[in-house]
Amino acid sequence: MSHLFSKRAKTSLLVFCFSALLYSIASFPLIKEDPFSKVCEKSDAYYLHSYVDVTYVKNWTRFKRYVAINNKLVVNTIKGVEDYAFLKLDEYVSNHLESIKIRTLKADGTIVELDSSLVFSQNSGNKKFGSISYPIPSVEPGDTIETDYVYYENLKGYELMDYVDFNSVLPSINSQYTIKTGQDLQVRYKTYNEFPTPRVVANDTLVYLQFSRDSIKSLVSNDYNCLPCEKPYFYYTLEKKESELRTWKDVYNEEFNFLTQPMALDYENSSYYKRWKKRVIGEAKDSSKYYKFNLLHKEVLKTINIEPLKDGQELIKSSGYFLKEERFDPLSIRRFYRQILEDLDIKYWAVFAREKRLGPIDVNLIRKGEFAHIFFAIENENGHLKFLYPHEENYKYLIDEIPTSLYDTRAVLVKPIYDGEIKKKDKFIDRDLKLAEVDSITVEAINLPSMNSDYNYIRQTVFSKVDLEAKRTDLKYRFKVSGGTSTDLRSFFEMLNNNEEVEEYYDALWEYEGDDNTIQIDSVLNRIQNDEKPFGFVFDAKGTLNNVVNFVNDSLVSISIEKLIKHNQIDESSEKGTLSYYIDYSYSDLFMLNIEFPCKIEVLGMDDSNIKYNNKYSEYFFDVKSINGNQLKIISNYKILENYIPNIDLKDIKTLNDHYRDSKKRRLLVKLKRKE
């Protein structure tokens, strides 16, 4: 009896303990593993923290900015050691260091400190250091690299600003950016794309802001990405206390007038400007002011070069001086065009714009250093808005032609309001060197124009005839570009013509890749440039087609198109974390080849050669057909239909490119039906 009781008691006790254990588990929350820690563990390396501390100090009439960098980088793999166990400093930082300390915190607890004198030992005397990429010794998987250094910058008052994000190719558990300054300055900031608000401390002696983010994933970007369009960032400026926010009137009076207001100090050359204008207009003196302006603009395109200033004295020279020299620089050409517009009484707007992949303009907060593009907008005789973009050293823009990086971007138009005629003091910078100041303006935000794939295109057409006896293929070639592709292509070749260093680079690159003479041009028949939008450019030539029509024997020909068809394709990325694509413009790239034989032909294996693929963002068409019994016609058309492609749909671009690559691999066999 007692034995049975004892057995039941033990069983009851076990049941009770098990129930208590289940209750205790249910009573306390489970400790969830941070998913970001898994991200860090799978990465080749990651930051425990990445800190940037910036301190601004008044230095006489200027300012000094001290930047302190402190990082702790955990290296997980051999690849992480190979890729990230380096001290990397650009040339400026390496020559402005205040202090530096690099340590390797070994997994076993020991510390190895890098002797910084070894990093800088390759230089001596007063020579400057170049950029530095120095391997950090004794780093193994599992170790932590601690980087700690300070450098300084000398800045002017208008340079006290920055755009900051925490994006990196490596994940970071915590990243911080702090701003410190004295109480005589105030910090203005704005966060974008849900960047967290900072911690702020301000008292009688110090202004301190700390921006911080946790669990930042790695980011791989490319030339099509726009980080400020999608990723969190913030912008800040340091300004005098009690200073007011900038207005568009301030921007017009300061930035636009500084760049465009002509000089009235160079009296000896001012009369040459008037004579030049009178000569160019000639018998069209009774024509409309818009017609006169077109004449003057075309004369500049035809006869004037755009070159850098030869010396500082030329900054105060008049338009007449540069016309006599038959050259302008990018600043004086702006002053010249403003003078022309005002002389002809053509109303104009100042246009302030920012490149697409640098992010949109903030119309409500006027950020310093934001407007890399300042130009003119005018109304023509039909009331249509036209853009006048001043020429650059490597390119002369046509009327209504703008850089393709500005297509379909937000811009701000500012126009002064005048009562009556513009006074001379508001037209020219005189001996007092004061800029004109307008009292009132009108402001309008617009989207700059773009063009779709019907206007942005490349079209290559090859008509060729095969000489069976000489085994030679002669061709007539037409190359036509329009819209954004015309602007980009013409500006590229202008750059090659004007920049010897760049030309040598591309010559070396083409030599390295091999001389491709598939389309061998023997003579140019004509070149035609259309000055009206969409700026079509046509190039006609004749020559020889090589390495395409290959004779297997007297009755069989192999057609190879791999080197012949080269579309301007968009590279797709397979990296994780890829951002969306912001392309300057949609476009089509068409290639057509017509090969005519002197006899009837039969094309073998043609039935499964055609490709027709399309999605929301792109199209690819590849077609092979035999016509008239003796001709082979091949068409390849690569189209990008949208200038914005979301991240989730980049797979469609990969499919597009796969079809294009497949078509290039096609080889066709042509059977010749010679007469007996």
C-alpha positions as CSV (number, residue, x, y, z in Angstrom):
1,M,0.0,0.0,0.0
2,S,2.7,2.4,1.0
3,H,4.8,1.5,-2.1
4,L,1.8,2.2,-4.4
5,F,1.2,5.6,-2.7
6,S,4.9,6.4,-3.1
7,K,4.7,5.7,-6.9
8,R,1.6,7.8,-7.3
9,A,3.1,10.6,-5.3
10,K,6.2,10.6,-7.5
11,T,4.0,10.7,-10.6
12,S,1.9,13.6,-9.2
13,L,5.1,15.5,-8.3
14,L,6.4,15.1,-11.9
15,V,3.1,16.3,-13.4
16,F,3.1,19.3,-11.0
17,C,6.7,20.2,-11.8
18,F,6.1,19.9,-15.6
19,S,3.0,22.0,-15.3
20,A,4.9,24.6,-13.3
21,L,7.6,24.7,-15.9
22,L,5.1,25.3,-18.7
23,Y,3.4,28.0,-16.7
24,S,6.7,29.7,-16.0
25,I,7.6,29.7,-19.8
26,A,4.2,31.1,-20.6
27,S,4.5,33.8,-17.8
28,F,7.7,35.3,-19.1
29,P,8.1,36.8,-22.7
30,L,10.5,35.0,-25.0
31,I,13.7,36.8,-25.9
32,K,13.4,37.4,-29.6
33,E,16.5,37.4,-31.6
34,D,17.2,40.7,-33.4
35,P,16.9,39.9,-37.1
36,F,19.5,42.6,-37.9
37,S,22.1,40.6,-35.9
38,K,21.6,37.9,-38.5
39,V,22.2,40.4,-41.3
40,C,25.5,41.4,-39.6
41,E,26.6,37.8,-39.0
42,K,26.1,37.0,-42.7
43,S,28.0,40.1,-43.9
44,D,31.8,39.9,-44.6
45,A,32.1,42.8,-42.1
46,Y,29.9,45.2,-40.2
47,Y,30.1,48.3,-38.1
48,L,29.5,48.0,-34.3
49,H,29.4,51.8,-34.6
50,S,30.3,54.5,-37.1
51,Y,30.6,58.0,-35.6
52,V,31.4,61.4,-37.2
53,D,31.8,64.4,-34.9
54,V,32.0,67.8,-36.6
55,T,33.1,70.9,-34.7
56,Y,33.0,74.4,-36.2
57,V,35.3,77.1,-34.8
58,K,35.7,80.7,-35.9
59,N,39.1,81.4,-37.3
60,W,39.5,85.2,-37.9
61,T,37.2,86.0,-40.8
62,R,36.8,82.4,-41.8
63,F,36.0,79.1,-40.0
64,K,37.8,75.9,-39.2
65,R,35.9,72.6,-39.3
66,Y,37.3,69.6,-37.4
67,V,36.0,66.2,-38.4
68,A,36.6,63.3,-36.0
69,I,36.0,59.8,-37.3
70,N,35.5,56.9,-35.0
71,N,34.6,53.4,-36.3
72,K,34.5,49.9,-34.9
73,L,34.5,47.4,-37.7
74,V,34.0,43.7,-37.0
75,V,35.5,41.4,-39.7
76,N,33.7,38.1,-40.2
77,T,35.3,36.4,-43.1
78,I,38.6,36.1,-45.1
79,K,36.9,38.2,-47.8
80,G,36.1,40.8,-45.2
81,V,39.8,40.9,-44.3
82,E,40.8,41.2,-48.0
83,D,38.3,43.9,-48.8
84,Y,38.0,46.0,-45.6
85,A,41.2,45.6,-43.5
86,F,42.6,48.8,-44.9
87,L,43.1,52.4,-43.8
88,K,41.8,54.5,-46.6
89,L,42.2,58.3,-46.7
90,D,41.8,60.6,-49.7
91,E,44.5,63.1,-50.6
92,Y,42.9,66.0,-48.8
93,V,42.4,64.1,-45.5
94,S,45.9,62.6,-45.5
95,N,47.4,66.1,-45.8
96,H,45.2,67.7,-43.1
97,L,45.3,65.2,-40.3
98,E,45.4,66.4,-36.7
99,S,45.7,62.9,-35.1
100,I,45.3,59.2,-36.0
101,K,45.1,56.0,-34.1
102,I,44.3,52.5,-35.6
103,R,44.0,49.4,-33.4
104,T,43.1,45.8,-34.1
105,L,41.1,44.3,-31.2
106,K,41.9,40.6,-31.5
107,A,39.3,37.9,-30.8
108,D,41.5,36.6,-28.0
109,G,41.5,39.9,-26.2
110,T,44.9,41.2,-27.3
111,I,45.4,44.6,-28.9
112,V,47.6,45.4,-31.9
113,E,48.2,49.1,-32.6
114,L,49.2,50.2,-36.0
115,D,52.3,52.4,-36.1
116,S,51.0,55.4,-38.1
117,S,54.5,56.5,-39.0
118,L,54.7,53.4,-41.3
119,V,51.7,54.7,-43.2
120,F,53.3,58.0,-43.9
121,S,56.9,56.9,-44.2
122,Q,56.9,56.8,-48.0
123,N,56.9,60.6,-48.1
124,S,59.6,63.1,-46.9
125,G,60.3,66.8,-46.8
126,N,57.5,69.2,-47.8
127,K,55.9,66.9,-50.4
128,K,52.2,66.3,-50.1
129,F,50.7,62.9,-49.5
130,G,48.5,61.3,-52.1
131,S,45.5,59.2,-51.3
132,I,46.3,56.3,-48.9
133,S,45.2,52.7,-48.9
134,Y,47.3,51.0,-46.3
135,P,46.7,47.3,-45.2
136,I,46.0,47.0,-41.5
137,P,48.2,44.1,-40.2
138,S,47.3,41.2,-38.0
139,V,43.6,41.2,-38.9
140,E,41.8,37.8,-38.9
141,P,38.1,36.8,-39.1
142,G,36.6,37.6,-35.7
143,D,38.8,40.6,-35.0
144,T,37.6,44.2,-34.7
145,I,39.3,47.2,-36.3
146,E,39.0,50.5,-34.4
147,T,39.7,53.6,-36.5
148,D,40.1,57.0,-34.8
149,Y,41.4,60.1,-36.5
150,V,40.8,63.8,-36.8
151,Y,41.3,66.1,-39.8
152,Y,40.5,69.8,-40.4
153,E,39.1,72.0,-43.2
154,N,39.4,75.8,-43.7
155,L,36.0,77.2,-44.8
156,K,34.4,80.4,-45.8
157,G,31.1,81.5,-44.3
158,Y,28.9,80.3,-47.2
159,E,30.5,76.8,-47.0
160,L,29.1,76.0,-43.6
161,M,26.7,73.3,-44.7
162,D,26.5,69.6,-45.7
163,Y,24.2,66.8,-46.9
164,V,24.6,63.7,-44.8
165,D,23.4,60.2,-45.0
166,F,24.5,57.0,-43.3
167,N,24.6,54.7,-46.3
168,S,27.5,52.3,-46.7
169,V,28.4,49.1,-48.5
170,L,28.5,47.5,-45.0
171,P,25.7,47.2,-42.4
172,S,26.0,49.3,-39.2
173,I,24.4,48.7,-35.8
174,N,24.6,52.4,-35.0
175,S,25.7,55.4,-37.0
176,Q,25.9,58.9,-35.6
177,Y,26.7,62.4,-36.9
178,T,27.2,65.3,-34.4
179,I,27.5,69.0,-35.0
180,K,29.1,71.3,-32.4
181,T,29.6,75.0,-32.6
182,G,29.7,78.1,-30.4
183,Q,26.7,80.1,-29.4
184,D,27.3,82.9,-32.0
185,L,26.0,80.5,-34.7
186,Q,22.7,78.7,-35.2
187,V,22.2,75.4,-36.9
188,R,19.4,75.1,-39.4
189,Y,18.5,71.6,-40.5
190,K,15.8,69.5,-42.2
191,T,15.5,65.7,-42.4
192,Y,14.1,63.8,-45.4
193,N,12.7,60.4,-46.1
194,E,11.9,59.7,-42.4
195,F,15.3,60.4,-41.1
196,P,15.0,60.6,-37.2
197,T,15.0,64.0,-35.6
198,P,18.2,64.8,-33.7
199,R,19.0,65.3,-30.1
200,V,19.6,69.0,-29.5
201,V,21.4,70.8,-26.8
202,A,21.7,74.6,-26.8
203,N,22.9,76.9,-24.1
204,D,24.9,80.1,-23.6
205,T,28.2,78.5,-24.8
206,L,27.4,75.6,-27.0
207,V,25.1,74.3,-29.8
208,Y,25.1,70.5,-30.1
209,L,23.1,68.3,-32.4
210,Q,23.3,64.5,-32.6
211,F,21.8,62.7,-35.5
212,S,21.6,58.9,-35.1
213,R,20.2,55.8,-36.8
214,D,20.2,52.1,-35.8
215,S,20.3,48.9,-37.8
216,I,21.3,50.3,-41.2
217,K,21.5,47.7,-43.9
218,S,24.3,47.6,-46.5
219,L,23.7,49.4,-49.7
220,V,25.0,48.8,-53.2
221,S,24.4,51.7,-55.6
222,N,25.2,52.4,-59.2
223,D,25.0,55.4,-61.7
224,Y,21.2,55.0,-62.1
225,N,20.4,55.3,-58.4
226,C,19.1,58.4,-56.6
227,L,19.9,58.0,-52.9
228,P,18.3,61.3,-51.8
229,C,15.1,60.2,-53.7
230,E,14.7,57.1,-51.5
231,K,17.1,56.9,-48.6
232,P,16.9,58.9,-45.4
233,Y,19.3,61.9,-45.2
234,F,19.5,65.4,-43.7
235,Y,20.8,68.8,-44.7
236,Y,22.1,71.5,-42.4
237,T,23.6,75.0,-42.5
238,L,25.3,77.1,-39.9
239,E,24.3,80.8,-40.0
240,K,24.6,83.9,-37.8
241,K,22.1,84.1,-35.0
242,E,18.9,85.9,-35.8
243,S,19.5,85.6,-39.5
244,E,16.4,85.2,-41.6
245,L,15.6,82.3,-44.0
246,R,16.7,82.8,-47.6
247,T,14.0,83.8,-50.1
248,W,13.9,83.3,-53.8
249,K,14.4,87.1,-54.1
250,D,17.7,86.7,-52.2
251,V,18.7,83.8,-54.6
252,Y,17.9,85.9,-57.6
253,N,19.7,89.0,-56.4
254,E,22.8,87.1,-55.2
255,E,23.3,84.0,-57.2
256,F,21.6,84.8,-60.6
257,N,22.9,88.4,-60.7
258,F,26.4,87.4,-59.8
259,L,26.5,84.9,-62.7
260,T,24.7,86.9,-65.3
261,Q,24.9,90.7,-64.8
262,P,27.3,92.2,-67.5
263,M,30.2,94.5,-66.7
264,A,30.3,98.2,-67.6
265,L,33.9,98.9,-66.7
266,D,35.5,98.0,-70.0
267,Y,34.5,101.0,-72.0
268,E,37.1,100.6,-74.8
269,N,35.5,97.3,-76.0
270,S,31.8,98.1,-75.4
271,S,31.4,99.7,-78.8
272,Y,32.6,96.5,-80.5
273,Y,29.6,94.7,-79.1
274,K,27.2,97.1,-80.8
275,R,29.0,96.9,-84.1
276,W,29.0,93.1,-84.0
277,K,25.3,93.0,-83.2
278,K,24.5,95.4,-86.0
279,R,26.6,93.4,-88.5
280,V,25.0,90.0,-87.6
281,I,21.5,91.3,-87.8
282,G,22.2,93.1,-91.0
283,E,19.2,93.4,-93.3
284,A,17.0,91.8,-90.7
285,K,16.9,95.0,-88.6
286,D,13.1,95.3,-89.1
287,S,12.4,91.6,-88.2
288,S,11.0,90.5,-84.8
289,K,13.2,90.6,-81.8
290,Y,13.0,86.8,-81.6
291,Y,14.3,86.4,-85.1
292,K,17.1,88.7,-84.3
293,F,18.0,86.7,-81.2
294,N,18.1,83.5,-83.3
295,L,20.5,85.1,-85.7
296,L,22.8,86.3,-82.9
297,H,22.7,82.9,-81.2
298,K,23.6,81.0,-84.4
299,E,26.5,83.3,-85.0
300,V,27.9,82.4,-81.6
301,L,27.5,78.7,-82.4
302,K,29.3,79.2,-85.6
303,T,32.2,81.5,-84.7
304,I,32.8,81.6,-81.0
305,N,34.8,79.2,-78.8
306,I,34.1,78.5,-75.2
307,E,37.4,78.4,-73.2
308,P,38.7,79.0,-69.7
309,L,39.7,82.5,-68.6
310,K,43.2,83.4,-69.5
311,D,43.8,85.6,-66.4
312,G,41.8,87.2,-63.6
313,Q,41.6,90.6,-65.3
314,E,39.2,89.1,-67.8
315,L,36.5,88.8,-65.1
316,I,35.8,92.5,-65.5
317,K,35.9,92.6,-69.3
318,S,32.8,93.4,-71.4
319,S,31.0,91.3,-74.0
320,G,32.7,93.3,-76.7
321,Y,36.2,92.2,-75.5
322,F,35.2,88.5,-75.8
323,L,33.5,89.0,-79.2
324,K,36.7,90.5,-80.5
325,E,38.7,87.6,-79.1
326,E,36.1,85.2,-80.6
327,R,35.9,83.3,-77.4
328,F,33.8,83.3,-74.2
329,D,34.2,81.5,-70.8
330,P,31.2,79.9,-69.1
331,L,30.7,83.0,-66.9
332,S,31.0,85.7,-69.6
333,I,28.7,83.8,-72.0
334,R,25.9,84.1,-69.4
335,R,26.5,87.9,-69.1
336,F,26.5,88.2,-72.9
337,Y,23.2,86.4,-73.3
338,R,21.6,88.5,-70.5
339,Q,22.8,91.6,-72.2
340,I,21.4,90.5,-75.6
341,L,18.0,89.6,-74.0
342,E,17.7,92.9,-72.3
343,D,18.8,94.9,-75.4
344,L,16.2,93.2,-77.5
345,D,13.6,93.6,-74.7
346,I,12.9,89.9,-74.5
347,K,11.5,89.0,-71.1
348,Y,13.3,86.2,-69.3
349,W,13.2,84.1,-66.2
350,A,16.0,82.8,-64.1
351,V,15.9,79.0,-63.9
352,F,17.3,77.2,-60.9
353,A,17.7,73.4,-61.3
354,R,19.3,70.3,-59.8
355,E,20.4,67.1,-61.5
356,K,17.9,64.2,-61.3
357,R,20.1,61.8,-59.4
358,L,21.1,64.4,-56.8
359,G,17.5,64.4,-55.6
360,P,14.7,66.9,-56.0
361,I,14.8,70.6,-55.1
362,D,13.2,71.6,-51.9
363,V,11.1,74.6,-53.0
364,N,10.2,75.6,-49.5
365,L,13.7,75.4,-47.9
366,I,16.2,77.1,-50.2
367,R,19.4,75.1,-49.6
368,K,22.8,76.6,-50.2
369,G,25.0,75.0,-52.9
370,E,22.0,73.3,-54.4
371,F,21.8,74.9,-57.8
372,A,24.5,73.5,-60.1
373,H,22.4,74.6,-63.1
374,I,21.4,78.3,-63.4
375,F,20.1,79.4,-66.9
376,F,17.4,81.4,-68.7
377,A,13.9,80.7,-69.9
378,I,12.2,83.0,-72.5
379,E,8.8,83.1,-74.3
380,N,8.9,83.0,-78.0
381,E,6.6,84.9,-80.4
382,N,4.0,82.2,-80.0
383,G,4.0,82.4,-76.2
384,H,5.8,79.1,-75.8
385,L,8.5,78.7,-73.1
386,K,11.9,78.1,-74.4
387,F,15.1,77.5,-72.5
388,L,18.5,79.1,-73.1
389,Y,21.3,77.1,-71.5
390,P,24.7,78.9,-71.6
391,H,27.4,77.0,-73.3
392,E,30.1,75.0,-71.5
393,E,33.7,74.4,-72.4
394,N,33.0,71.1,-74.1
395,Y,29.5,71.8,-75.6
396,K,27.4,74.5,-77.1
397,Y,23.7,74.1,-76.4
398,L,21.0,74.9,-79.0
399,I,17.9,76.9,-78.1
400,D,15.6,74.8,-75.9
401,E,18.3,72.2,-75.4
402,I,19.2,71.4,-71.8
403,P,21.5,68.8,-70.2
404,T,19.8,65.4,-70.2
405,S,20.4,65.1,-66.4
406,L,17.8,67.8,-66.0
407,Y,15.1,66.0,-68.0
408,D,11.8,65.8,-66.1
409,T,13.2,67.3,-62.9
410,R,11.7,70.0,-60.7
411,A,13.0,73.5,-61.3
412,V,12.2,77.0,-60.0
413,L,11.5,79.9,-62.3
414,V,12.1,83.4,-60.9
415,K,11.2,86.6,-62.8
416,P,11.7,90.2,-61.5
417,I,8.8,92.6,-61.6
418,Y,9.8,96.0,-63.1
419,D,7.7,99.2,-63.4
420,G,8.7,100.6,-66.7
421,E,12.1,100.0,-68.4
422,I,15.1,98.4,-66.6
423,K,17.4,101.1,-65.3
424,K,21.1,101.1,-66.3
425,K,22.2,100.4,-62.8
426,D,20.1,97.3,-62.8
427,K,21.6,96.2,-66.1
428,F,25.3,96.5,-65.5
429,I,27.9,96.1,-62.8
430,D,29.6,99.6,-62.7
431,R,32.5,101.0,-60.8
432,D,30.9,100.5,-57.4
433,L,30.9,96.7,-58.1
434,K,27.4,96.4,-56.7
435,L,25.0,93.8,-58.0
436,A,21.5,94.9,-59.1
437,E,18.8,94.2,-56.6
438,V,15.1,93.7,-57.5
439,D,12.4,94.6,-55.0
440,S,9.8,92.1,-56.1
441,I,9.7,88.8,-58.0
442,T,7.3,86.1,-59.2
443,V,8.1,82.5,-58.5
444,E,6.9,79.3,-60.2
445,A,7.9,75.7,-59.7
446,I,7.8,73.6,-62.9
447,N,8.8,70.2,-64.3
448,L,11.5,70.7,-66.9
449,P,10.6,69.0,-70.2
450,S,11.5,65.5,-71.3
451,M,11.0,63.5,-74.4
452,N,9.9,59.9,-74.8
453,S,11.3,57.1,-76.8
454,D,9.6,58.3,-80.0
455,Y,12.0,61.3,-79.9
456,N,15.0,60.0,-78.0
457,Y,16.4,57.4,-80.4
458,I,19.4,56.0,-82.1
459,R,18.8,54.5,-85.6
460,Q,21.5,52.7,-87.5
461,T,20.7,51.4,-91.0
462,V,23.1,49.3,-93.1
463,F,22.3,48.5,-96.8
464,S,25.0,46.1,-98.1
465,K,25.7,44.2,-101.3
466,V,27.7,41.0,-101.5
467,D,30.3,40.6,-104.2
468,L,30.6,36.8,-104.6
469,E,33.6,36.9,-106.8
470,A,35.7,39.3,-104.6
471,K,34.1,37.9,-101.4
472,R,33.5,41.4,-100.3
473,T,30.5,43.3,-98.9
474,D,30.1,47.0,-99.6
475,L,27.7,49.1,-97.6
476,K,25.9,52.3,-97.3
477,Y,25.5,53.4,-93.7
478,R,23.1,55.9,-92.0
479,F,23.4,56.9,-88.4
480,K,20.6,59.1,-87.0
481,V,20.2,60.3,-83.4
482,S,17.5,62.5,-81.9
483,G,16.5,64.1,-78.6
484,G,18.5,63.2,-75.5
485,T,20.7,60.7,-77.4
486,S,21.7,63.5,-79.8
487,T,22.7,65.8,-76.9
488,D,24.7,63.2,-75.1
489,L,26.4,61.9,-78.2
490,R,27.4,65.3,-79.5
491,S,28.6,66.5,-76.1
492,F,30.7,63.3,-75.8
493,F,32.5,63.9,-79.1
494,E,32.9,67.6,-78.3
495,M,34.6,66.6,-75.1
496,L,37.0,64.3,-77.0
497,N,37.8,67.1,-79.4
498,N,38.5,69.6,-76.7
499,N,40.1,67.5,-74.0
500,E,43.4,65.8,-75.1
501,E,43.7,63.8,-71.9
502,V,40.3,62.3,-72.2
503,E,40.8,61.6,-75.9
504,E,44.1,59.7,-75.1
505,Y,42.2,57.7,-72.5
506,Y,39.6,56.5,-74.9
507,D,42.1,55.9,-77.6
508,A,44.0,53.6,-75.2
509,L,40.7,51.9,-74.1
510,W,39.7,51.2,-77.7
511,E,43.2,49.9,-78.5
512,Y,43.0,47.6,-75.5
513,E,39.6,46.3,-76.5
514,G,40.8,45.7,-80.0
515,D,40.2,47.4,-83.3
516,D,36.6,46.7,-84.3
517,N,36.3,47.4,-88.0
518,T,33.0,45.6,-88.5
519,I,31.5,48.7,-90.1
520,Q,34.5,50.2,-91.9
521,I,33.8,53.8,-93.1
522,D,35.7,54.7,-96.2
523,S,34.1,58.0,-97.0
524,V,31.5,60.4,-95.4
525,L,28.7,61.5,-97.7
526,N,27.1,64.1,-95.5
527,R,26.3,65.4,-92.0
528,I,23.1,67.1,-91.2
529,Q,22.3,68.9,-87.9
530,N,18.7,70.1,-87.2
531,D,18.8,73.1,-84.8
532,E,15.2,72.6,-83.9
533,K,14.0,70.3,-81.1
534,P,14.4,67.3,-81.0
535,F,17.9,68.2,-82.5
536,G,18.1,65.3,-85.0
537,F,21.6,64.6,-86.3
538,V,22.2,62.5,-89.4
539,F,25.4,60.9,-90.6
540,D,25.7,59.2,-94.0
541,A,28.7,57.2,-95.2
542,K,29.8,54.3,-97.3
543,G,32.4,51.6,-96.7
544,T,32.8,47.9,-96.2
545,L,31.1,45.4,-93.9
546,N,33.7,43.0,-92.3
547,N,33.4,39.8,-90.3
548,V,29.6,39.5,-90.9
549,V,29.3,37.7,-94.2
550,N,31.7,34.7,-93.9
551,F,32.0,32.2,-96.8
552,V,31.9,28.6,-95.6
553,N,32.3,27.4,-99.3
554,D,31.1,28.6,-102.7
555,S,27.5,27.8,-102.0
556,L,27.2,28.4,-98.2
557,V,27.5,31.7,-96.2
558,S,27.5,32.2,-92.5
559,I,26.0,35.4,-91.1
560,S,27.4,36.6,-87.7
561,I,25.9,39.6,-86.0
562,E,27.5,39.5,-82.6
563,K,29.9,42.4,-83.2
564,L,27.5,44.2,-85.5
565,I,24.6,44.8,-83.1
566,K,25.6,46.9,-80.1
567,H,22.7,48.5,-78.3
568,N,22.9,51.1,-75.6
569,Q,21.5,48.7,-73.0
570,I,20.8,49.4,-69.3
571,D,22.8,47.2,-67.0
572,E,20.8,45.4,-64.4
573,S,22.2,44.7,-61.0
574,S,21.9,41.4,-59.1
575,E,23.1,42.8,-55.8
576,K,20.8,42.8,-52.8
577,G,19.5,46.1,-51.7
578,T,19.6,47.6,-55.2
579,L,17.7,50.9,-55.5
580,S,15.3,51.9,-58.2
581,Y,16.6,53.3,-61.5
582,Y,16.3,57.0,-62.3
583,I,17.3,57.2,-66.0
584,D,17.7,60.6,-67.8
585,Y,15.2,59.6,-70.5
586,S,13.4,56.8,-72.2
587,Y,14.7,55.8,-75.6
588,S,14.8,53.4,-78.5
589,D,17.9,52.0,-80.1
590,L,17.2,50.4,-83.5
591,F,19.6,48.6,-85.8
592,M,18.6,47.4,-89.3
593,L,20.8,45.3,-91.6
594,N,19.9,44.5,-95.2
595,I,22.2,42.2,-97.1
596,E,21.6,41.8,-100.8
597,F,23.1,38.8,-102.7
598,P,23.5,38.7,-106.5
599,C,21.6,35.4,-106.6
600,K,18.6,33.7,-105.0
601,I,19.1,32.5,-101.4
602,E,17.6,30.2,-98.9
603,V,18.0,31.1,-95.2
604,L,18.5,28.0,-93.0
605,G,17.4,28.0,-89.4
606,M,15.4,31.2,-89.7
607,D,12.1,29.9,-88.3
608,D,13.0,30.1,-84.6
609,S,15.2,33.3,-84.7
610,N,12.6,35.9,-84.1
611,I,12.1,37.4,-80.6
612,K,9.3,39.7,-79.4
613,Y,9.3,40.7,-75.7
614,N,7.7,43.6,-73.9
615,N,6.8,44.6,-70.3
616,K,5.7,47.9,-68.7
617,Y,9.2,49.4,-68.9
618,S,10.8,48.0,-72.0
619,E,10.6,46.2,-75.3
620,Y,12.9,44.1,-77.4
621,F,12.2,43.1,-81.0
622,F,14.4,40.9,-83.2
623,D,13.3,39.9,-86.6
624,V,14.9,38.0,-89.4
625,K,13.3,37.6,-92.8
626,S,14.1,36.9,-96.4
627,I,12.7,39.4,-99.0
628,N,12.6,39.5,-102.8
629,G,14.3,36.1,-102.9
630,N,17.8,37.5,-102.7
631,Q,17.9,39.7,-99.6
632,L,18.3,39.0,-95.9
633,K,16.8,41.6,-93.5
634,I,17.6,41.7,-89.8
635,I,16.1,44.2,-87.4
636,S,17.0,44.5,-83.7
637,N,15.2,47.2,-81.6
638,Y,15.9,47.8,-77.9
639,K,13.5,50.1,-76.1
640,I,13.3,51.6,-72.7
641,L,9.8,53.0,-72.2
642,E,10.1,54.7,-68.8
643,N,12.7,56.9,-67.1
644,Y,11.9,55.5,-63.7
645,I,12.1,51.7,-63.0
646,P,11.2,50.6,-59.4
647,N,13.5,48.2,-57.6
648,I,11.0,45.4,-57.6
649,D,10.7,45.5,-61.4
650,L,14.4,45.4,-62.3
651,K,14.0,41.7,-63.0
652,D,12.1,42.8,-66.2
653,I,15.2,44.6,-67.4
654,K,17.3,41.5,-66.8
655,T,14.8,39.5,-68.9
656,L,15.1,42.2,-71.6
657,N,18.9,42.0,-71.6
658,D,18.8,38.2,-71.7
659,H,16.7,38.3,-74.9
660,Y,19.1,40.8,-76.4
661,R,22.1,38.7,-75.5
662,D,20.4,35.6,-77.0
663,S,19.8,37.4,-80.3
664,K,23.5,38.4,-80.6
665,K,24.5,34.8,-80.4
666,R,22.4,33.8,-83.4
667,R,24.3,32.6,-86.5
668,L,22.4,32.2,-89.7
669,L,23.3,30.0,-92.7
670,V,22.5,31.3,-96.2
671,K,22.5,28.8,-99.0
672,L,23.4,30.4,-102.3
673,K,21.4,29.3,-105.4
674,R,23.8,30.2,-108.1
675,K,22.9,29.8,-111.7
676,E,24.5,26.7,-113.3
